[in-house]
């Protein structure tokens, strides 16, 4: 195969597929390549949250300190594998440097606006393309078992309401009125009124089909083997399915974007953050909306007749192995917060790697190193929630339109020096 095309997209998750959709809709000749299957990575097994109310960046006061306390706990929600890795150490240094109140104040409205824009795009795309994906905008509900956790929730509501986010503090009885499944021990919660949830795989697969109707070509089981540059321009991309000669390249390969970027001399700080999910088929009792188990940092999401429970963040490198103790801890959390929660005989256990920048803001835009590469990665745990708007922004960059949102905070080269 020898292809000359306008845009080559590397990565078949929600961001790559969204970019392919919006570009092909504009009449751009688009080819997308994916080393596995469409929606085979983090876009497949995530919690399915579209959550403007959860717009606090990962770096925040005390986060890394708490993470270090959890290091020796094999069932903790946050874990860093100790190792002498210069890239990890540099990432941690910058993460800690951003863990302050001033950065939270600056980053929260950026993440809020990205997610709100995506939420509108989700609604539009689902309606226009008739995508069946269990989308529900029923809000979300955070639950707290301890006075300390509930006090933290009160602080969160006060802080987030200052950013215009729609949320309400509830006592335990009010929580159970909304969700009768909530355990009697739960003392209170937060109602995230504007949030939604979705079956991510059904959405991405549906959007991929729509992109193909507009002319996008999608090649799976196609891995990048190398890239040839001429000056500051990528001229040739060698893959397991032949060579490509694109005018533009969109790098949207999630956690696997870093090795490709490094080959091109593009330097950005990013670590793969492993998470797990367990999907119970045809669960007997279902909540009406997504639930966030506050102290455990676990999400529970209804997806049609299935129930998905997801959590943990492990910085262990490009490692997809499943730690059964962490899986058991996630399932145990479900039983601690919900009545009649049971794992059935054959749950689907999944692990995936979220591409996580040091400041938890994505990288979106051109690098000054290579002039025909547009980077779209680094979305941390909000890749699904910010997927459609990122694809739209990529299409606007390619078409040299004014972006719908300010891209300054997403500068690809912001950690290059």
N, C-alpha and C positions, 0 to 999 in steps of 0.2 A: 504494500500500500504506500503510495506517495501522494500526499495531500497538500494542496495549496488552499488555505482558507483564511477568512478574515480574522477569526478569533478561535484560539484553542484553549479550552478550559480544562485544567488538571484538577480532578476531584469531583466525585459524583454524590456528595452529600447535599444537604439542603441549600448551602450557599452556592455551590457550583451549579446545581440544577436551577435555582432561582435566577442566577445570572444567564444561564442558557435560555431560559424561558423569556426573560425580558429582552435579551438581545435578538433572539430569533423572531420575536413578535415585531421588532422594528425592521425586519428584513435583512439582518446581518447574517452572514454565512458562519455558522457556529458548529464546532466539533467539540464534544466533551469526551474525555477519556478518564476511566476509573480503573484502578488496579484490581479491584474486586468487583462487586456488584453495586448497582445503584442503591444508595442508602444502606450500605453495609457497615458503616462505622458508627460514630457517635450519633449520627442522625437517626439511627434505627432504634436503639434501646434506651434513649433518654427518657426523662420523666414526662415529657409532653407538655411542659408548661409554657404558656405565653403570658408573661408576668411583669407588666410595668411596675406593679407594687413592690417587686423584689429587685429594685434598681440600685441597691447599695453595692459599691464595688467590693471585691474580695479583700484588697488591702484596707484595713481599718484599724483603729487603735486597739492594741492588745491581741490581734488575731494570730500573729506569728508566735507571740509568747505562749498563748494557749496551745498552739500547735506543737511547740517544743515540749510542753507538759504531757502531751498525748503520745509522745514518741514511743514510750515503753508499753503502751496499751495496744495490744494487737486487734482490739475491736473498736478503737476510737474512730470518729467520723473524719478525722484529718490525720494524714500520716506522711512523713518524709523519710524515705529510705536513706539512712546514713551512707554517704559515699563521697570520695574526693573527686568531684566533678566540677571543673572550673565554671562551666556554663550554669550549673545549678547554683553554685555559690554566688555567682554574679546576679542570677535571677533573684535569689533570696535577699541579697543586699538591696537591690532596687525595690523589691516588694516591701521590705521593711521601711525604706525611705519614703514610700507612698502611704504607709500605714499611719495616717494622721488625719485630724479633723478637717484641715483645709482641703486635702485632696478629696475626701468624701463629699464635701460641699461642692467641689468643682465637678466631680465625675458623675454624681447621682443624676443631675438633670440631663446629662449626655446619654446615659443608659436609659433613662425614662423616655426621652424623645425617640430614641432608636426603637424601643419596644412598642411604644404607642403607634409609631408609624408602621411597624411590622404587623401589629394587630389589625390595623385597618386593611393592610394588604392581604392578610390571611382571609379576612371576610370577603374582600373583593374577588380574590382568586378562586376561593371555594365556590362563590356564586357564579362567576363568569365561566369557569371551566367545569362546573358540576362535579367537584371532587368530593367523594364520600370518604370522610376521615374522622368521624366521631367528634367533630368540633363542637364545643359548648362554651359559651361565655357566661358561666354561672358564678364567676369569682373563685376565690380560694380562701382557705381557712387555716391559719396557723394555730397549733394547739400547744398548751404548756401544762406540765405536770407539777412544776415546782414554783414556789413564790419567787425565787430568784429569776427563773425563766420568764415568768409573767411580768416581773418588774422590768426586765430587759425589753419585753414586748411593749410595755407602756412607753418606754423611752423611744422605741422604734416608731410607734404611731405618731408621737409628738414631732419627731424629726422628719418623717416622711410626709406628714401633712403640710409641713412648711414648703415642700416641693409640689404641692397641689395634687398629691396622690390620694386616691379615694380608698380610705381604710377606716375601720371602726374597731375599737376595743370592746370585747364582750366578756361577760362573766361566764362561769361554767354552765349555768342553766341556759343562757342565751345561745351558747355554742351547741348544746345538745338539742335545742329547739330547731336550729338550722340543720344539724346532722345527728340524728338519733343514734348512730353507730358509735359516737364518741364515748369513751370509757368514763364511768362515774368519777374516777380519780382526777380527771382533767379539771383544773381550777379556772381556766380562762383561755382566751384566744384572740386572734385578730382576724377580722373579716376583710379580705382583699377584694373590694367590690368590682374593680374594673378588669380583673384577670380572666383568662380563659385556659382551656386545655384541649388537647388534640391527640390523635394517634399519629405520631410523626412519620412512621413508615408509609402509612396509607396516603398521607399528604404528599410526601416527596415522590412516591411512585406515580401518583396522579398528576403532579406538576410535570414530571419527566415525560409522561405520555402527551401532555398538552404541548410541551416544548417541541416534541417531535412532529406534531401536527403543523407547527409553524416552520418546520424545515430543519430543526436542530438534529445533528447526527450524534448519537450516543454510542460509545464503544466501551464495553465492560471487559474485564480480564485483560486490560491493556496498561502495562506498567512503563513508566519513564525510565529509560536506560542511560540517557545522557543528553546534554544540550550543547550545541555549538554556537558560539557568539562571534559576531563581527563587530569589533569596537564595542560600543555600549548597547548592542542590539542582538537579541537571540534570533539567529537565522534558521536553525534546524533543531527539531526535537526528535530524538531517536526513541522508539518505543518497541515493545514486543509485538506490535502490529504494524511496524513499518515506520517511515519517517514523515514528519509534518513540517511544513514551512509556513507558519502563521505570521500574519502581520502583527497581531497582538496575542499575548498569553495572559490568562487569568490563573493565578496560583491559589487554588482553594482546596488544598489537599489536607486540611485539618492539621493534626499533629505531625503528619508526614510532610508538611510544607517546609519545615526547617532544613532537612538534608538537600532538597532541591534548591532552596534559596542560597544555602551555603556554597553550592557548586557555582552559583552565579555571582558570588561575592556580596550578596545581600545579607546584611546582618540585622537580625531582630531577636530580642530576648523572648523565648517561649519555652515552656515546659509542658510535656504531656501529663495531664492530670487524670488518673484512672478513676472511673466510677463504676458502680454495679447497679443492675436492676434485676428484679425477679418478677416475672409476669405469671399471674395465676389465671388459668383459663376458666371462664364461666364461673367466676366467684359468686357465692350464694348471696352475699350482702354487699351492696355497692353504695358509696357516698355519691352525692349529687354533684360535687365539685372536687377539685384537687385539695388535698390536705397536706400541710407541712408540719411535721412532728418536731416542734421547736428545739428541745434540748438534744434530741437524737440527730437532728439535721437530715431528716429523711422525708422524701415526698411520696405521697400515695395518690395515684391518679386513676380514675375510672376511664376505660377505653372500650366503649361498647359493652360487651358482656365480660370483658377481661378487666383485671385489676393489676396495676403495675406499682411496685414499691421500689424506690431508687434512692441511693445515697452513697456516701463516702467520697473523699477526695484524697488520692494517693499520688505523691510525687515519687515514682519509682522508675522513671525512664520509659522507653518504648517496650513496655512489658504488659501483655494482655492476660497473664495468668490469673486464675481465680483463687482468691484467698477465702476458703470456706468459712473461716471464723468470722470474717466480715459479712459474708452473706447471712450467716446465722444471726449476727447482731442486728442487721437490717430487719430480718423477719421478726426477731424478738421485739424490736421497737414497735412494729405494727400491732402486736398483741398487747403491748403496754399502753397504747393510746386509744385502741379501738376495741369495742366489744365484738364478739363473734368473728374475729379475724382469724382465718385459718389458711395455711399453705396447703394446697391440694397435692395429690400424689406426684404430679409431673409438671412442676413449675419450670418455666423457661428462665435459665440463669444466663445473664449477659454481662460482659465487661467491655468498656470502651474508653478511649483516650480523648479527653477534651483539650484542645490547643489553648494554652493559658499564657497570656502575656504577663509581664511583671507588674503591670498596673491594672490588669483585668479589662482594659479597653482593647478592642480589636485593632488589627492592622488593616486599613483599607486605603488603597491608593497606589500610585506609582512610586517605585524606589528611584532615587537619584543615581543609583549605580547602573541599572539597566533600564533603558527608556521605553521598551515595549512590553514590560511585565507589570501587571496590576496584581497586587497582593490582596487577598481577602481571607484572613484567618485570624486566630488569636482571640476568639470570642468567649473563651473559658466555658462556664456552665450555661451561658445564654445563647449558644449557637442556634438552637431552634428558634428561640424567641426573637432573635435579630436576623434570622436567615433571609426572609423575603426582602426586607429593606436593604440588606447588604447586596443582594443580587440586583436590586433596582439601582443602587448607587454605582455598582460596577458598570452597569449598562450606560449610565449617564456619563461616567468617566470615559468609556470607550467612544461614545457618541459626542464627546466634548460639550455636553450640556451642563448647565449650572446644576450642581448636586442639590437634591431636595433637603439635605442637612449639611451643616458645616463639617468638613472632614479634618479640620486642623488637629483635633485630639487623637486622630487615628493615624497620624504620620508614621509611615513604614520605617523611617530612619531615625525615630526619636531616641532610640537607645544605641545607635550605631557607634557613638564615640564615648 
